Amino acid sequence: MSDRVTRDFDAGAARYDLLTQLNPGYHDHLDRAARALAEAAPRARTLLDLGCGSGSSTRALLRVFGPDVRVMGVDASAGMLARARAKRWPPGVTFVQGRAGSLSELTAELDDPVDGILACYLFRNVPAEARNPALRDTLAHLAPGGALVAQDYALPGQALPRAVWTAVSRGIVLPLATVTGGNPDLYRHLHRSVIEFDSPSVFADRLVRTGFSGVEIATVPGWQHDILHLFRARRPLERGHA
Ligand SMILES: C[S@@+](CC[C@H](N)C(=O)[O-])C[C@H]1O[C@@H](n2cnc3c(N)ncnc32)[C@H](O)[C@@H]1O
């Protein structure tokens, strides 16, 4: 399992946590995403953290849902997973290597249906042609009525968010990654992948077209306003459910 993006994450894994620590708001935004999932699935007991990376988003799920929740973190990068596994976790947390779009072989080990899926900074890394299949697969692994929260940098058409994103990523993020020994290729990929990613309305439309219902979009306050977006959606209840 090795494509270019995965290799960039493998090579950047050692410095990934340091760089997110230097990003003001990163962990607050993960908490915000986890809270959005909890609002939609307040009684959730089994969760997936898709694209869990080094476990920061998994930690946000535990802060919000409590230590007894069952969380399976899934990630394509062995290097990022090694960072996650090296941390201390309650017994309900496990990490497995796998890809968005191929969850069946992984979720077989879960005893209960998946009530909620968090995917922070994942779908931008999934190639455009693989994004709808990955969303369909995500939907198929949610229990009916279960919720998905996807959080990512997604630029609308206006020039300002695009200019702010380019200024911050070229003027701050890339130099910071370079001086702290991070993998510069990963942060070049970060800049480019955001420029090339769906606009918020296009990603929301994908969610609708792949079968999700109740799709909502929100952004955050601060400089990431209109840049960082949260998408919340549900797997519809099947006929016969209340
Ligand atoms: C930017 S990191 C985010 C990690 C974590 N969710 C967080 O918020 O800190 C994105 C993660 O997605 C993983 N990833 C990228 N493409 C993937 C795919 N197709 N399937 C599974 N994981 C993928 C990468 O290996 C990386 O660890």
The ligand as an ORCA input file, in Angstrom:
! r2SCAN-3c Opt
* xyz 0 1
  C      -3.569     15.425      7.338
  S      -3.530     13.832      8.070
  C      -4.806     13.994      9.291
  C      -4.645     13.063     10.435
  C      -5.680     13.202     11.535
  N      -7.024     12.926     11.049
  C      -5.622     14.562     12.162
  O      -6.598     15.277     12.015
  O      -4.615     14.922     12.774
  C      -4.324     12.875      6.812
  C      -4.151     11.385      7.011
  O      -4.922     10.717      6.008
  C      -4.196      9.582      5.583
  N      -4.671      9.223      4.249
  C      -4.477      9.861      3.084
  N      -5.105      9.248      2.079
  C      -5.728      8.178      2.636
  C      -6.570      7.158      2.130
  N      -6.894      7.111      0.831
  N      -7.059      6.245      2.982
  C      -6.719      6.283      4.316
  N      -5.919      7.215      4.845
  C      -5.443      8.153      4.022
  C      -2.745     10.012      5.611
  O      -1.869      8.907      5.685
  C      -2.713     10.913      6.842
  O      -2.302     10.219      7.993
*
